[in-house]
Amino acid sequence: MRYIAVFPTLTLAQKAARVLKNEQIAADVIKVDSTRTRRGCSWGVAFDESKLFGVRMAFSNNSVAEREIIKE
């Protein structure tokens, strides 16, 4: 099972993926289907569910603000 951190732009999703890479957390930048999010068309960073706490900490420590985190 994976989670997806949702961002409004590709650039922000890429920044988030770099932050996670620096923390040794595997992540993939993906296009998120507009039916899966509250605000329509978005980009996301997918990661393993076991890394959720680490992802939240990495984002918080690096001022990365996702729109939402959804289960894949």
N, C-alpha and C positions, 0 to 999 in steps of 0.2 A: 504494500500500500504506500502511496506517495501523497504528499501535500503539494499545493501550488500557492506560492505567494504571488498575488496579483498586483500589477503595476499599470499605470495608464499609458506608458510609452515604452518602446523598445530600449531606449537609452537608459531609462531607470532600471529596467529588468537586467540589462547587461551590467550595470553598476552593482546591483545586488548580487549577481552571480560572481563578480570579481571579489566582493566582500566575503562571500562564502568560500570561494577558492582559497583566499588568504587564511581562512580559518580551517582549512583542510576538510571542508564539507562539500561532498559531490553534489552538483546541481546542474540542471539543464535549462536553458532559456527556451521557452515554448510560446506559441501563439495560443491564446485561450479563446475557446469558442464563446461567442457573445451570449449564448443562452446559459452559460455556466456562471456568469457574474451578475452582480446587481447593476452595474453601470455599462453593460454592453462590451464592445470591442476592447480587448486588453492584451497585454503580454504578461507572461508569468515566469517564475523560476520554480521548477519542480525539484523536490528533494524527498529523501526517504523519511517516513513517519517517525523513525527513531531519532531523527536529528532535529525535531521541532523545537525543543528547548534551546539547543545550540544556535539554531537559525534566529530565533527571537532575540537571543542575547547578542549575536553578531550584528543584527540589524539595529538594535538599540544602541550598542556601543559605537556604531558608525553612522548614526543619524539617517538610516534608511527607513522610509515609511511606506509600507505596503498598503494597498487599498483594503485587502482582505486576504485571509488564508483559507483555501478550500481543499477538501479531500478530493483526490482524483479517483 
